[in-house]
C-alpha cells in the first residue's frame, strides 16, 4: 500500500472514530449533560444570580447604649444609606447576636454609653461593627456604610468648630486634598464583573474533562475486558484515535466556547474589550489544551463516577489558584507550581486581561506560550496513555484468540 493510500486510510479511520465519539456524546445522557446542557444553562444561572453586582438594604440591628442626639443621628444616616437598613434596636449585644445567628440581620452596630460624652469632650469615640463574614458582599455594605457615615459626621463637627466664614473654607477644612476614586477594570465594583468571566473559562475545562471522562467510563464498562479502546480495525493507530476523539470535542466546544466567552458576557453586560481576533488567538490553544488534558485524565478513569468526584472536588481550588478571587502574589510557590498543571490557570488570566482590562496579545504572550506548551505536553501524554490502552486491547485479543 502506498503512502497516499495509508494517509487516506488513516483519515477514514479518524473520521470513523470521530463519528463514534459524536454518537456517544449524543446517546450518553451524562456526557450530553456535561458537554452541552451544563455549558448552556449553568453560566446563565450563575450570571443571573450575580447580575445585580452589589447588595442593597442589608438588614442590620443597632445596640444604642448612648441614647444621645449624636447616636440617633448616626443611626438615621446609616438607615438613609442605600446599602443598609436598620430593622431592629436591641437592648444588649447578646440580643443582637441572637438576631444575627437566626439570619434576621446580617450585622450589628454597637454604640457605647460614652459615645456622646467623648465627642463633646473633643475626644475620639468608637463604634463597633459586627458583620456576618459568610457573605463578603454584605460585609462590604455594612462596613463601608459605617465608615462613610462616621467620616460625614466627623466632617460636620470639623466645620462647626472651625469658625470659617465661607463655604470654600468649609470644603478645605473637611478635605484639604481632593481625592478622586476611579475603579479600574470593574466600574460597578461588583462581584460579577470581577469573578464571573473567570468562572466561564473554568466551566470549559471542567465540563470538557467531565464529559470525556464519562465517555471513557462508559467505554470501559461496555467492554467485556474493561478496555478503553474497542477491538475494531479503525482503532489501529494512536494518532488516529487521539485525532478522531479530539476532533469531536473540539467541534462541540468551538460552539460552546464561543457561547461562553462572547454571548454570555454580552447578555449580562460584562466588559468586552478584546476584539474577536484576540479571543480566537486565546481560545484555540486553550480548547486544544483542555481537550488533550481531558483525554489524558480520562485514561485514569475506571468508572464513570470517578471523574465526577475528581473534577467537581478541585473546581473551587482551581478558581483560587487562577489568582482571581485570591491574590496571585499571596499564593505559595508550591501551589503556584501545581496551578501550572491546569490549562484554566493561564486561560483565565489571559482572558481577564484581554477582555476585562484591555490588554493586547503582547501583554498575554507568556500565558499564550504556556498554553501552547500545555497543548504539546498533553497531546504527547494523550498519545502515550492511548498507546498503552491500545496495547492492552491487543493483548486481550491475543489471549482470547
N, C-alpha and C positions, 0 to 999 in steps of 0.2 A: 504494500500500500504506500502510495506517495505521501510526501509531507502535506500536500494540499488536501488530500482525502482525509488524512489524520486530523488536520485542523477542522475540516468540515464536520467530522465525526465528533470531535471534542465539543464543538459549538452545539451540535444537535443534542449531545448528552447533557450539556449545561442547560440548554433550553428545556429539556425534559425534566431535569431536577428543579428548575425554576417553576414549571407548571405544577409539579407535585407539591412543592412547598407552598405555592399560592393557593392550591386547593386545600391544603392543610390549614392555612390561615382562615379560609372561609368556612371550612367544616368544623373546626375545633372551636367550641364556644369560648373557652378560656383564652385562646390566642386572639380570637376576634375581639373579645372584650378589651384586652390589654393593648392590642395594636391599633384598634380603630375607635372603639366606644370611649375608652378612658381618655385618649388624647383629644377627642372631640368634646366630651362633656365636662371632664374634670377641670380644665382651665376656665371654662365659662362659670362653673360653680364657684371656684376659688376666687376668680376675679370679681364676681358679683358680690361675694361676701365682703371683700375688702375694697369695694368700689368707692365707698364714702371717704376713704383715706384717713379721716380723723373722726374722733368721737365727740359728741356734744351732750350737754346736760348730764354729766356724770353725777350720780347721786352721792352726796356726802352728808355726814352728820356732824353737828357742831357741839362742842362742850365749852360753853361760855362760863368760866368761873369768875370773870371780871364784872359782868353786868354793868358795863360803863358805856358812855357815849362812843368812845373810840372802838370798843369791841363790837358794838352794834353796827357801827359804820363799816368795819372790816367785813362783817357777815353780809351786810347789804350789798357791798361792792362785789364780793365773791358770787353771791346769788345772781347779781345782774350780769355777770360774765356769760358768754355763750357756751363755755366748756363745763361749767359746774352748776349744779342745782342743789341747794340746801333743802333736804327733805325732812330733817328732824333736829330737835335740840335735846341732847341727852343731859341727864343730871350729873353723871360722872363718866370717867373713862371706861369703866367696866361695862356700863350700859351701851356705850358707843361701840365697843369691841364686839358685843353681842350682836348688834345690828350688822356689822361687817361680816362676822362669821356666818350669819344667815343670808348673806349676799343681798340684804336690803340696801346697804350702802357700800360704796367702793373705797371710801376714805374718811378720815376724821380730821377736823380742825380743832385743836385744843388750845384755848386761850386761858392763860394762867390768871390767878387772882390779882397779881401786881402789874398786870399789863398797862392799865391806865396810869397807875402811880408812877411807874418808871418813865412813861412818856412825858408826864407832866414835870418830872424832875430833869428832863432832858437826858435821860439815860436810855441805853439800848434795851429794848424789850424783845421777848421771844414768843413766837407762836409755833407750836409743834404740829407737824403734818404727818399723819399716819396714812399710808397708802397700801392698797392691795397690790402687791408686786406680781401677782399671777398674770396680769394683763398690763403690758408696758404702755399701751395707749391711754388707759385710764390713769395710770401713774403720772404720765406726762401732763395730762389735762389738769389733774388735781394740784400737782406741784407747781406747774408754771402759772396757774391762776393765783395761787397763794403768793408767789414771788412777784407777779405783776401788781397785785393789789397792795402788797407791802411797799413796793417801790413807789406806787402812786401816792399812798398815804404819807410816806416819808417826804416826797417832793412837796406835798401840800404844807406839811409842817415847816419845811425849809423856807418856803415862800412867805409863810405867816410870820416867821421870826426874822426874816432878812431886812425888813423895813425898806423895801425898794419903792421907787416912785413910778416906774414904767413897766409895761408888760414885757418889754425886751429884757430888762434886768431880771425879771422873774424867770424867764426862759434860761438865761445864762446861769442863774443861781442853781436851778434844778439840773441843767445839762450843759456844763461848760464846754464839753466836747460832744458834737453831734455824731452819732454812730448810725450808719445805715446798714441794716442787716439784709444780705442778699443770699437766699438759699440756692446753692449751686446744684444742678442736676436733679433737684427734687423740689420744684416750686411750691407744691402743695404741702410739703413737709409731712407726707403721709407714709404709711406702711406699704401700701400697694405699689406705688411708683418705685420704691427702692428694692423691694424683695420679689414681687411677682414676676418680673422678667427673668430673674434667676430661676424661679420655680418652673417657668415654662421650658427653659432649656434642660433642666434636670428631668422633667417629665419625659423628654425624648429619650434620654439614656435609660431611665428606669423601665419605661414601658417596652422599649426595644429588648432589653435584657430579659424582662419577664416573658414577653411573647416568644422569643427564640428559645428560652429555657423551657417553657411549657410545651412547645412543639417538640423539643428534644426528649422531654419526659414521655410524651405520647408515643414517639417513635420507639423508645426503649420498651415501653410497656406493651406495645403491639407486636414487638419482635419476640419470637419464641426463645431466642438466645439472649435477649436483653441488649442487643447491639444497637448502636445509634445509626449506623449506615446499613441500609437494606441490601439484601443479596440480589442485585439487579445489574445487568450489563452496563447500564448507563452510569452507575456509581463505581466506575473502574479507575478513576484518576482523582488525585487530591485536588488539583486546581479546578477541575470542572465541578466538583462537589462544592467547594468553597465559593466559586464564582456563581454557580446557579442559585445557591441559597442566599448569598449576599445580594444578588440582583433582585430577588423577590422582595426582601425587606427594604432595600433602597428605593424601589418603586413605590412601596406603600408609604414610606416616611418622607419621600420627596413631597408628597401631598400633605402629610401630617405636619411635617416641619414647616412648610410654607404657611399652613394654617396657624401654627403656634406662634411663629415669630413675626408674622405680617398681619394676619387677620385679627387675632385676639387682641393685640395691643391697640389696633385701630378701633375695635368695638368699644373698648373701655377707656379710651383716651390716654393711654400710656404714651410716654415720649417716644418718638420715632425720628431720629436724626440721621440714621445711616441710609444711604442710597442702596437700591437693590443689588448693585454690583458688589458692594462691600459685604452685604449679608450673604450673598451667594458664595463669595470667597471664603467666608467663615463656615457656612453650613455644609459645603462639600466635604472638607476634611472632618468636620465634626460628625456628620452622619456616617461616613466611612469608618471612623474610629469607633463609634458606638456599635455599629453592626458587627465589626470584627471582634470587638470586646464582648458583645453578647454571644457570639458564636464560640468564643474561647470559654466563656463561663458555662455555656450550655453543655459542654462536654463533661463537666463535673457534676451535672445533674443526673441523679439516678431515678428520682421520682418527681412527678410534676409539682408536688407541694414544696420540695426543697428550695426551688428558685424563688418562690413567693416569700418564704421565711427569710431567705438571704437578702434579697434586694429591697424588700419593704423595711427590714430592720436597719439597713445602712442609709436609707434615704435622708433622714434628718441629719446624721453626722456629715453626709456629703454636702448638704446645704451649708453647714457651718464651715466646712473646710474650703469652700469656694472663697471665703473672705467677704461675703455679703452681709450676713446677719451677725458676724463676729469679725473684728478687725484682723486682717491677714497678718499684720505685724505682731499681734498677740498670740498667734498660733505657734506652738512649739515646733522647733525644726524637724523633729521626728515625725510629727503629724503632717507637716507640710510635705515631707517626703512621701508619706502614704497617699496624700491627696494627688500626687503626680501620677498615680496608677490609673486614675479615672479620667476619661475624656471630659466629664462635666466640669472639672476644675478649670481647665483652660477655656472651654466653650462658654461657660457662664461669664468669666472675667472678660473675655473678648467681646461677647455680645453686649454686656452692660456698657463697656467703654465706647463701642461703636454706636449703639442705638440710643443710649441714655446720656452719654457725655460728649457725643460729637467727635470722637477720636477718628483719626484716619487709619488706613490699613497699615501704614508705617508704625503707628503708635501701638498696634497689637501684633507686630511682626513676631515677637517672641512667642506669644500664645499660638499663633498660626503654625510656627515651626514645630512647636511641641505637639500640636495636633497631628501634623504630618508624620512626625516621628512615631506617634502612637498608632497611626494608620499602618505604617510599615511593620512595627513591632507586633501588633495584634493580628495583622494578616499572616505574618510568619508563625505566630502562636496557633492561629486557627488551622493553618496548614499542617503544623506538627501534630496537633491533637486529632484532627480528622484523619491524618495519615495513620496514627495509632489505631483509631477506630476502624479504619478500612482493613488494616492487618488483622484485627480481632475478628472481623466479619469473615475474612478469607480463611482464618484458622478454624473457625467454627464450621465453615463449609467443608473443609478437608476432613475434619473429624466426622461430620455427618456422612460424607461420601465413604 
